Amino acid sequence: MSDLVAADELRLLIERIERLEEDKRSVMEDIKNVYSEAKSRGFDPKIMRQIIKLRAMESHERQEWEAVLDTYIAALGM
């Protein structure tokens, strides 16, 4: 009996993951459409993606990243 319960539980978990994967695909398509809209309005999607990454960072993490970037830029004489 417990094998049947475990199989049912596994099936339910798999089905939940499948639904979430479908939701994820839908959300990714929505995000792609927003970037396309932004591009058509004259914004640069590459820069927008970078800004989103920076905004997701903690302040101290972003400052550290910027300091390393500045060091690399200076080392390359840019």
C-alpha positions in Angstrom: 0.0 0.0 0.0 2.8 2.4 0.8 4.3 1.9 -2.7 1.0 3.1 -4.2 1.0 6.1 -1.9 4.6 7.0 -2.8 3.8 6.6 -6.5 0.8 8.9 -6.2 2.8 11.4 -4.2 5.6 11.3 -6.8 3.1 11.7 -9.7 1.6 14.7 -8.0 5.0 16.3 -7.4 6.0 15.7 -11.0 2.7 17.2 -12.3 3.2 20.3 -10.1 6.7 20.7 -11.5 5.4 20.4 -15.1 2.7 23.1 -14.4 5.4 25.3 -12.9 7.7 24.8 -15.9 4.8 25.7 -18.2 4.2 28.9 -16.1 7.9 29.7 -16.3 7.9 29.4 -20.1 4.9 31.7 -20.2 6.6 34.3 -17.9 9.8 34.1 -20.0 7.8 34.8 -23.1 6.2 37.8 -21.4 9.6 39.1 -20.4 10.9 38.6 -23.9 7.9 40.7 -25.2 8.6 43.5 -22.7 12.2 43.7 -23.9 11.0 43.8 -27.5 8.6 46.6 -26.6 11.4 48.5 -24.9 13.7 48.0 -27.9 10.9 49.3 -30.2 10.7 52.4 -28.0 14.4 53.1 -28.3 15.7 51.5 -25.2 18.7 49.1 -25.2 17.6 45.7 -23.8 21.3 44.7 -23.1 21.6 47.7 -20.8 18.3 47.0 -19.2 19.3 43.4 -18.4 22.5 44.7 -16.8 20.5 47.2 -14.7 18.1 44.5 -13.6 21.2 42.3 -12.5 22.6 45.3 -10.6 19.3 46.1 -8.9 19.1 42.5 -7.7 22.4 42.7 -6.0 22.8 43.8 -2.4 24.3 47.3 -2.1 27.6 46.1 -0.7 27.8 43.4 -3.3 27.2 45.9 -6.1 29.8 48.3 -4.7 32.4 45.5 -4.6 31.6 44.5 -8.1 31.9 48.1 -9.3 35.2 48.5 -7.5 36.6 45.4 -9.2 35.3 46.6 -12.6 37.0 50.0 -12.0 40.2 48.2 -11.2 40.1 46.1 -14.3 39.2 49.2 -16.5 42.2 51.1 -15.0 44.5 48.1 -15.5 43.5 48.0 -19.2 44.0 51.8 -19.6 40.4 52.3 -20.7 
